[in-house]
Amino acid sequence: MNLPRLNDQQSSVIWSARLHEPEWMPEMRALLKSKAAESGTAFGRWLLSESGISGISKAHVREFEAWLGTNHTLRNVLRSITQRIRDQIPGFPLARIAIAIKRAANPINPDVYTAERIQRSGQLVQALQQGLKMDLDALSREERIGLLLLSAAYSGGLLDVAQLNAMLGSSLESIEWVAGIPEIRLRLSIRGKTGAEFRQWFPDPATLALLIRCADDVQKSSYKMHRRNWHMRCVDAFLRKVDIPEQDQPQNLSELFDLFRMQMQLRLPQVLVNFACRQEFVSQSLRPSSWGNICGQEDLEDPAGTYDDESVSDGPEDSPDPPAWLLELRDRVRDNLPIEMPLQAEGSGELPGLIQSWIAYMLGGASAYGHSAGRRTIDRYTRVLGAALTSQLDGTSIFELEIGALEIVYESSLDAQATDGKRRTLAKAIHEFHTFLQRRYS
């Protein structure tokens, strides 16, 4: 495409101001003109009406782009100029859109990654690997705890004192096995607010085994945990056991984390390393109830007081004065007692017996969701649905209602719930209950 020299009218169309353009645009257009004059490129001279171009191509535009360098504002003004030209000359090559991107600092700093520090870092990993092969009974209590701390920091990704303390403070009963995956929730503080972060931690097999094996050691040493340098004394005791020279041992936990972080940064994406170190990252872990729902285990409940959003949590409160038969049924579910025993429910109509049959049906493994429900889930369903139907039916038999009337009962029960969490729980309970009615009574 041969382009003759621009005449005054054509140049005016290309360089003139447009309606509603930013205040800084005239200044940037003038700067672009001066850059075109300085560049000495064929495209720059053509834009200034100094000469024509024989055989315009993308290469001409890219040459001028390169002259503008990393000034993304000027590059985008050039884009708008080339777009104006294309409006007049179809197929004219456009300048590329420039996006300013701030590049993150390279974590691999050559001033930090010296040969001596890399060697010490590798020694720590080798010491950990050696310790995992040792007979733990041959180690002292401090040495075993030191091995546990090293494994949790490196293999478990807890590169932070607060996370290690939360791990040591976790009981074995707090380990949840969801779909075969062990999970511990670590309560951590943010800016001095205790327990603000509830981090979902999946321990690796080695750290989990050590945590279980060392539970008594940790319990017996719990009174020492807040003493100065207690963690490092345990780590030093283990490192001496595996013959790490004293001059190669980390002097404090910060240096220990730095040496482990060097190994991680050479192997893992930086976002994972920063997450392990809690640098600029706060955990956005799923609620236990949501995680259980994803994994097909719906009996996991959110710990009381952990989440402040009452509008989306299912609180434990019962409706005012629940009937005695409902409390009796819930006690039987929770205490693993036979459900089929007679209830103290004289004068309460058919509902107690119907709820009793429904609970036995679910405890037998039947469910509308395709998998059996746990006792805690059944207890929640019993609580919300039993109270709702008692209030809505007021002694009326379900089997005397038309299907439309029963739908109104369900809808009214949902509308009466105080929170979104209770509405969701009641909706699941209604689905289970009505499926039971269809299957058992057609």
C-alpha positions, -999 to +999 in steps of 0.1 A: +000+000+000+017+032-012+009+063+009+017+097-007+026+126+015-003+139+037-019+172+027-030+198+052-066+186+053-056+149+058-031+159+085-058+179+103-082+149+103-055+127+119-042+152+145-073+172+154-090+172+188-121+151+194-152+158+214-151+148+251-114+138+250-094+140+283-077+173+293-043+157+290-048+145+254-036+178+235-004+177+255+002+141+247-005+146+210+020+174+209+045+151+226+038+124+201+045+148+173+079+157+188+087+120+192+078+114+156+102+141+145+130+128+168+125+091+157+136+096+121+114+067+111+096+065+078+062+063+096+071+092+119+080+114+089+048+104+071+027+113+102+042+148+101+035+152+063+073+153+056+073+124+031+053+096+016+058+058+022+062+032-004+046-001+008+034+006+043+034-025+066+031-034+103+069-032+105+068+006+099+043+010+128+063-014+151+095+006+144+079+038+157+063+019+186+098+007+196+111+043+195+083+053+220+096+026+244+076+018+276+056+050+277+022+033+275+003+066+274+021+077+242+017+043+228-021+044+233-023+079+217-005+064+187-031+036+187-059+062+185-040+080+156-037+048+136-073+040+143-083+073+127-062+065+097-078+031+094-112+048+094-101+065+062-079+037+047-093+002+053-067-024+063-042+002+076-020-015+103-029-005+139-005+002+167-009-022+196-027-014+228-002-008+256-011-019+291+011-007+320+020-037+342+040-034+374+063-063+376+067-080+409+101-081+424+120-113+417+121-134+449+154-150+438+177-123+450+214-131+441+226-112+472+205-136+494+210-168+474+247-172+481+264-206+478+268-208+516+231-201+524+219-225+497+241-252+513+228-245+548+192-246+534+198-279+517+213-293+550+181-285+568+160-304+543+184-334+544+182-333+582+144-334+581+145-363+557+170-382+579+148-376+610+117-390+593+136-423+589+147-425+625+132-445+654+112-418+672+115-437+705+153-432+703+147-394+704+141-373+735+108-353+738+125-321+727+140-338+697+107-352+686+090-318+689+119-303+670+114-328+642+076-321+642+083-283+639+106-288+610+082-311+592+053-288+598+073-257+585+087-273+554+065-302+544+033-288+559+039-253+547+035-235+580+063-210+576+051-187+604+053-189+642+016-182+647+007-211+624+031-235+642+016-224+676-019-230+663-008-264+650+007-273+684-025-261+701-048-283+680-062-314+695-064-347+677-102-345+680-101-313+659-089-332+628-118-336+604-116-364+578-137-351+549-139-375+520-108-392+533-088-359+534-075-348+569-081-312+576-073-289+606-087-254+611-060-231+625-073-201+645-049-172+638-050-135+647-050-106+623-037-072+635-041-082+671-076-096+667-076-131+681-091-158+660-099-135+631-084-160+606-097-196+604-071-212+581-079-245+564-048-266+567-043-300+550-013-317+568+010-338+547+012-375+558+046-372+575+035-342+596+002-357+604+019-389+616+043-369+637+015-348+651-004-379+663+028-396+676+039-365+695+005-355+709+016-366+744+049-348+741+032-316+731+007-319+759+034-324+785+054-294+771+024-271+767+034-250+797+068-242+780+054-231+746+053-194+755+088-193+769+114-174+750+132-195+723+114-227+733+107-236+697+144-231+687+156-251+716+136-281+704+148-275+668+184-272+680+181-304+700+170-323+670+196-308+647+224-317+671+210-353+671+215-355+634+250-340+636+243-307+619+274-285+628+265-257+652+278-230+629+253-242+602+223-243+625+198-213+622+201-189+651+164-182+654+130-190+638+132-162+613+164-176+599+149-211+599+119-198+579+142-179+555+163-210+548+132-232+542+117-204+521+147-205+498+141-242+490+104-235+484+110-205+461+132-227+439+104-252+435+070-236+440+050-207+425+056-175+445+019-172+455+021-205+473+052-195+491+037-162+502+006-180+514+027-204+535+046-174+550+013-154+555+029-125+536+002-103+522-022-132+523-052-138+546-068-172+543-102-173+526-109-209+536-143-224+530-166-227+560-165-263+574-202-267+564-195-256+528-164-278+525-183-308+537-211-300+513-186-300+484-171-333+495-206-349+500-205-348+538-234-326+550-231-331+588-202-307+592-212-276+612-195-242+615-180-237+650-200-213+672-186-178+673-162-183+644-182-164+617-200-132+625-224-132+595-255-144+612-275-139+580-258-169+563-252-192+593-275-218+608-277-209+644-285-235+671-315-218+685-348-237+687-382-222+682-399-210+714-411-238+736-406-268+713-430-297+720-417-324+744-420-351+718-396-332+695-370-327+722-373-364+731-367-374+694-337-351+692-323-366+723-326-401+709-309-391+677-280-374+695-276-402+721-278-430+695-309-445+712-336-466+694-360-443+675-389-467+674-398-465+711-432-450+720-432-412+725-447-391+752-470-374+727-506-378+738-530-354+721-504-343+695-520-360+665-502-379+638-472-356+634-449-371+661-453-406+647-447-393+611-416-374+621-404-405+641-409-427+610-391-402+588-361-401+612-359-439+613-361-438+575-331-415+572-311-433+599-316-464+578-295-448+551-323-435+528-320-400+515-333-378+488-297-366+481-284-400+472-262-405+502-270-412+539-272-382+563-252-381+595-268-379+629-260-342+633-276-334+600-307-354+609-308-337+643-308-303+625-335-314+601-357-327+629-353-294+649-362-270+621-389-291+603-405-305+635-409-270+650-421-256+616-448-282+610-460-281+646-466-244+642-481-245+607-503-276+609-517-270+645-529-306+647-542-309+611-533-341+593-509-338+564-529-365+546-560-344+547-544-315+529-544-309+491-510-307+475-515-270+470-523-265+507-492-285+517-470-263+494-484-233+512-474-249+546-439-255+533-436-219+519-450-203+550-425-223+571-396-211+550-408-175+552-410-177+590-373-185+594-352-158+609-320-163+589-309-174+555-290-203+571-321-217+587-341-213+555-315-233+536-315-260+563-353-261+563-354-263+525-332-294+526-352-309+554-385-303+534-369-320+504-360-350+525-393-351+543-415-348+512-394-375+494-401-397+523-438-391+521-438-398+484-419-431+487-436-443+519-472-431+513-473-424+476 
